[in-house]
Amino acid sequence: MIDADGHRYLDVLGEFTAGIFGHSDPLIGETVSDALSKGVSNGAPGAAEIELSQIMTERFPAVEKIRFCNTGTEANLYALTLAKSFTGRQKVMVFEGAYHGGVFVFATGGSPMNVPFDWIVARYNDIEVTRKLLAENAGELAAVIIEPMMSNGGCIAADVDFMQMLRDECSSCGALLVFDEVVTSRMGAEGLQGRLNIHPDLTTFGKYIGAGFSFGAFGGRADVLELMNPNNPDALPHAGTYNNNVFTMQTGVVAMRDIFTRSRADKLYEDGERLRDRLNSLCAKASNRVQFTGLGSTMNIHFCGGKIKNPNDLRGENSVLKKLFHLHMLDKGIYAARRGQINLSLPMQQEHFDTIASGVGSFLQRYAYHVREAA
Ligand SMILES: Cc1ncc(COP(=O)(O)O)c(C=O)c1O
């Protein structure tokens, strides 16, 4: 990346995970030109959306049927309203610190812009608190929505026992379990649900799948999606001018069929695991008050020690050091997220991982005292 002043950077922000293909993948470029040359406003169903839906349902086994929309926010809105209609219930469980889109912000106890659902706010990775809330609301709960790794909240992975508890409790109380995999579907061939081997009732997607074009999708159990089958006279509506926009559908097919293949998805995950281990061994040498959390190709630095299980564990974090880290990385020609998040992309090679490690290493060295004393 080159900024307006001519400075060059390695982009490790990766458009907050949407930029998995890098900046100018030639195959995506050709696909965009091809779509343009064929005419973009067809006002009708097209072949690409059928192919993309086949690719997605093959790739994610819990997704028996899928519908496309335009953003991750929209996907979550549809998934949750569908869950409310399917169950005939109103309450939705979400987790403190979660972010599921512009109208689903739970970072600081909610937002006035949130959709006015009847929310129950539980604690991520806390089996006891969450199980109690589930029991108290069992008969009224339409859905539980969760990211299998809280990405915006600081790349905090969910424990498999916690996720299995949610699966079991949702099945027994009849609430739908919704996995927001807008970010985490990049975590290997079948997303994080494949890695955890836990099947949600509904899954939402977004970000990179449209290869840079605005994308959203929600899918899951066929009996739930059947409520939106337009062949039924009383089908729930799903209108939207750009739901099957030609660029997204065609680039999505190429992105998921030809570029982000199952094996490349697994490799990117493993590359990320190796890099995070490497960064964490640098951290461990510097101090017990700095660490990288995350999974696979997405990671976040934190200036605190101990196991981070949910955003409450980050309360005592030194936010000034985070700002300093961001500025230091910029100074070293590395463009990370301001909150200390690093997202890998497919064009990255060993030399780029070395650059990241060297940026982190030089930060830990230069600010050794502050990192050791960070509290
Ligand atoms: C986990 C998660 N869900 C949903 C969204 C919302 O997606 P969009 O920005 O496409 O509306 C985001 C965006 O950052 C996200 O990280």
The ligand as an SDF file (V2000), in Angstrom:
LIG
                    3D

 16 16  0  0  0  0  0  0  0  0999 V2000
  -18.3750  -10.7090   13.0180 C   0  0  0  0  0  0  0  0  0  0  0  0
  -19.0090   -9.6990   12.1380 C   0  0  0  0  0  0  0  0  0  0  0  0
  -20.3100   -9.7930   11.8540 N   0  0  0  0  0  0  0  0  0  0  0  0
  -20.9270   -8.9140   11.0660 C   0  0  0  0  0  0  0  0  0  0  0  0
  -20.2430   -7.8540   10.5230 C   0  0  0  0  0  0  0  0  0  0  0  0
  -20.9670   -6.8710    9.6720 C   0  0  0  0  0  0  0  0  0  0  0  0
  -20.6240   -6.9890    8.3170 O   0  0  0  0  0  0  0  0  0  0  0  0
  -20.8160   -5.7400    7.3400 P   0  0  0  0  0  0  0  0  0  0  0  0
  -19.8060   -4.7260    7.7220 O   0  0  0  0  0  0  0  0  0  0  0  0
  -20.6200   -6.3230    5.9750 O   0  0  0  0  0  0  0  0  0  0  0  0
  -22.2140   -5.2450    7.5460 O   0  0  0  0  0  0  0  0  0  0  0  0
  -18.8920   -7.7030   10.7810 C   0  0  0  0  0  0  0  0  0  0  0  0
  -18.1310   -6.5760   10.2200 C   0  0  0  0  0  0  0  0  0  0  0  0
  -17.0720   -6.1990   10.6620 O   0  0  0  0  0  0  0  0  0  0  0  0
  -18.2430   -8.6440   11.6180 C   0  0  0  0  0  0  0  0  0  0  0  0
  -16.9430   -8.5470   11.9200 O   0  0  0  0  0  0  0  0  0  0  0  0
  1  2  1  0
  2  3  1  0
  2 15  2  0
  3  4  2  0
  4  5  1  0
  5  6  1  0
  5 12  2  0
  6  7  1  0
  7  8  1  0
  8  9  2  0
  8 10  1  0
  8 11  1  0
 12 13  1  0
 12 15  1  0
 13 14  2  0
 15 16  1  0
M  END
$$$$
